[in-house]
Structure formats: structure tokens, C-alpha cells
Amino acid sequence: MSEAQLRETIVDCVSEALSDSHECRQKALQMLDSITKVSPQNRNLLAQTDAAIPVLLSLSKSSSSIIETLSLSILFNLSLNPDLKCSLADMETISHLNSMIFSSTSPESIRLASSLVCSMAMLDKNKAKFGVAGTIQLLVKAIAGSRGPATHHLLSSLVELVQFQGNCTVAVRSGAVQVLIQIVESTDGQDLAGTSLAVLCLLARFDERLNALRKTEQVVSVIVNVLKRRCMLSKEGAAEILLRLFDESEGCVRDALRMPDFSSVLADLSVRGSAKAREKAALLMRKIMMEASLDSYSFQ
């Protein structure tokens, strides 16, 4: 299909998407979804079509679940083009996505809405927009109330957004640390724990956020227990958080030393872990040995 033919097809589909016929709308959106999945050029052609994006945003509010999800899917496809991320992330769109994430009863719509947030937030200048629009608070609430198929996508959006320092503060003040620790404690979803630890690692980069983590009850015990699990991503994240906690608090080091199996857990990680995990385990072992030496010296 030539570019001229493709452009004509896209214009026709946008027009049909406004049809009174549900079947016509659905077929038009399915065509646009298919076209925009395969080519950045096709995404640009759709974005350049008059009224295309406003039409898609309008249809994403449809009472029909299939029309809603198809529209969101097309918008997500468009967001994959770096040059379209900024134009898509206007405050009206962000507000609509916030509403869907928090109030939609469709797991698929929540998944697509949070994936669209994550994609748009990959552009650094968009991160602050989501923070101002209240997306962080809504993500934390949605994650706290969900263990469904969309939870991983919600967490991925939070990972992307808290890479901006201002959003970290908002996340901590919204109770993110407690919510994420609860997921880490749960053994239901190892992948969810790994992604939650990734968020906690990002939050722990700054003193205020690290203090919120350090003050969490039995945080060292919770994180050490993660080191005993099979998921290597979770182990790497747990080791990174322990390093940050140990750097800031002798009390956390002593809490770890009181755990009878901590040294053996570290030893196992230093032998059977990934390269990154082995490196973290060696650093943790060094800190533990230094603390043990200081304690021994103080009693002489």
C-alpha cells in the first residue's frame, strides 16, 4: 500500500470511527489499531490526520468496552513514537487516564491506561506533568487496592514516574512505602515483588524517602526474607535496599546481625546469585564484618 493509499485509508477509518453504527466504529478502530502497531510512520500519519487524536480520546470514554479498549490501544501505539509523547500528554488526557486507572471496572482498560501513562512518562519532561496532575497518588491507591492482572502495569508506571525526584516525595507522602512493603512481604507474586523493590530502590536514593523506609516496622527482616526467594530480580533489589539502609543506620546492620541465618543467606547469594547480586552480597558482607569487628572492639 502506497503512502497516499495508506493516508486515505486512515482518513476513512477516522471518519468511520464517528459512525452511528457500532459495527462500523469497531471495524474502523480495529483497522487503525492494526495499522499503528506495525510502523512508526503509520503512527505519524494517523497523528497528522485532522481530529484523529481528539476522536480517539472521545471514544476512549465510550460505554462500549470494546470501543474503549481499542481506542486506548491505538493511543498507546501512538505513544511509542518519541515525537508524539509530548503532544499526547496534555492535562485533559492525563486527567482522563487518572480517572480510568482509579475507577474503571475493566482490568484491560486499567492495563492500557497505565501502560499509556508509563509510555508517555518515558519522556522526562512529561514526568512532572503527571506529578502535578495527581497521578502518583492515584497509582498508589490503585496498587493498594489491586492484586489483579493490571497491577504489574500500575507498578511499572510508578517505576517510571518516581525517577523524577519531585514525584518521589509525592509517592512517599502518599503512603507508597507501606503499600510496596506489603507487596514485597506477600509471596503471591514474585514479579510484583521485584517491581515493587525497584520502586523502593528509586525512593531510597534520597534521605527523606530512605528515612520513611528505615522507620517501617521490621523492614530489615522483610528485605532479608526476600533474599531467600528464587526470583533474582527481587534478590538484586533487596540487596540494593539493604546497602542503602546499612549506609544510613547502624541499627539496621545490627538488626541483620541478630538474624541467625543472615550470613548464610549472603554466602549463598555471593555464590549462586547473578553478577549484580554477587557484587551486592560482597559489599553487604564487608559491612557486616566491619560492624562485627567494631562491636567486638567495643567490648574489649
Disulfide bonds with the S-S distance in Angstrom:
none
